[in-house]
Amino acid sequence: MTSPRPYTSGVNTETTVLDTVAGRILCVADVRGKISSLNQLASDAQAVAVIHTGDFGFFEPSSVERISDRTLRHLVSYSPLIDPDERPRLLAPEAAQTALRSSILNNPRFPLSEFPQLLAGELTLSVPVYTVWGACEDVMVLENFRQGTYTVPNLHIIDEATTRRIDVGGVSLRLLGLGGALVPHKLFDNGDGRATIAGGQGTMWATVLQLGELLDTARRVYDASETRLLITHASPGREGILTQLALAVRADLTVSAGLHFRHATSYNEFSVQEDADGFRTKLLKGKESFDRVWENVKAQVEAVIDDRQRTLLENALGIIERIPPPAPTGPNPTGSIPGEEPAWKNCWNWNLCDATCGSLVLDVKDGRISAELKSQGFNYAYRKNNQTQAQAQPPATNNLNNTRPPTTTGSPAPMPNSTLNKSSKPGTAPGTKPSTPAPAPSTKPATPAPGTPAPPTSGTPVNGASSGAKRAGKRGSIDSNKPPTAGASPAVGESALPENGESAGGESKQVDAVKSQDGRSTGAQTPPTGPRRHPWTLFVRGLPIPTSEDELKELFGESASGITNIKIPLDHNQQHQPQRGFAYVEFTDEDTMRAGLEKHGESIRDSKPTVEISNPTNPSSFRGRGGAPGRGGRGRGGGGDKWGANAGRSVMQAAAAAAGPGGSVPGRGSGPPKKKE
């Protein structure tokens, strides 16, 4: 039952008593418009409520005209509501954007989300659902909820001004939330938001005023008898600013969305940091990323805000400045350290995989909150199949012109996409296809099932981790269940020649002079004899000349911390402008590269570069958020425009001007927040 509480001091809150004895609360992420799946997941988990961490699917037919082309293609690529066989036609390179939009609007069932059915009452939620919005949502739909135009039974949207309390199993669980992407250079921009929400073109992000108002809400409803759960779309584990927010609102627990991982994670800072100074360093990096922006826009912001907004801004600055003192030097003290932040040992965090890959269940009984994590994980069966086939398959004739011996150094495992059929259907969403059982042993190369990590090369430790790289346990994403054809790359350890022993020709010797970072043939049958190219590389073209590495890092925003190397080719024939208009950006692993591909920025100065995978074997295996500039949320201020008379946009223009060449904050890419989220 629901017992509305008075809006004390203007706070939108109510208490829901679910069960006085016990109850199970399901926590999931990224249903991406397949809202009906929440009912099935709740039934399977025997849950009395659902907590969702963003990318709920707040889209309706009128949203299509407001979504940017890139974001729309991303949504089509990974919508679980679109038939995988129909996706290639919609995303065909020759298909015009107007045709794509017409196909979506003319579909009897809106293919981007089930939200229209939910709003019309054709679809109902069987249990209460508490959600924040994600990085890919329509800001206008959320505006309608905030204004009371839209209401949906059992749907509770948690934001900086709206909180809920659940009484279950002897625990009063206070829900606080921050939705959308956290993009430092957008903290002072409200985009197309008409009043209190920041977003535009199908994406949403957080603002500094939103942080300040969330702290104000948390203070107004504080009750020492409650247990506080902070729900965010971006991960406090990756974002120092969100960790500071969790400290400021006194969160006991946090739940956030992951970056399409196949395993959920459970941790507290004490379990993953070497010491309290390591935790403090993480917070300092979050503060530094904010300060670089704040120093450039401070004068402009203070000139346009009103008294209410100034209070919220001061709250946000207080969050950013909340840094624990350094640990005392000398002999190790006994007991608690004076000034030590207790939350670094007591606050527990969960980072979730997509709803199609797993979930978290909080089982509340007799005042205790137990946790059950369920993840799809990886399929390792292919390793046994490969071993059996290696023993049964006779060695192929060596051809020095077309083959080279297997790598014997501790190099990273190759991306599993290299074993796929290049003719597999593009645009298939990995999360929408079930894992395929490992194929039976045969004389042909085996293809790993979806979600399986790459087979290690000779001399490479388990899971492809090398002693000098931080890639332990990382995996590639496989999206094709078809066996490889003659044009596909052979599995590691197998001959690089066709079965008849002849050298490959035709397609296998095609050369892409621009996208190939080493200039060698990309043919699967003619591997190069030099060092193998870095497997997790993005190709960026259309760059302004000159472009600095810091500007490229700024382009990738939250994912910049995962960049290991940037290559900007030079044209030595040009004396005044030696740079060429493209670059290669290498990442620590596939997940981080995928995050950069999905959530990179729009422009560098006046140029809008194109970002793609450098010579992908199977582009359809890379999934992501596409048009989303990053994981983010929204902001809230007084009435009307957040900063008054469109001042938010002026502030961002001033920030770009103050940031120097390129319109970016100096050195932003090389600093925190360290990333993917």
Order of alpha helices (4+ residues) and beta strands (2+ residues): beta-beta-beta-alpha-beta-alpha-alpha-alpha-alpha-beta-alpha-beta-beta-beta-beta-beta-alpha-beta-alpha-beta-beta-alpha-alpha-alpha-alpha-beta-beta-beta-alpha-beta-alpha-beta-beta-alpha-beta-alpha
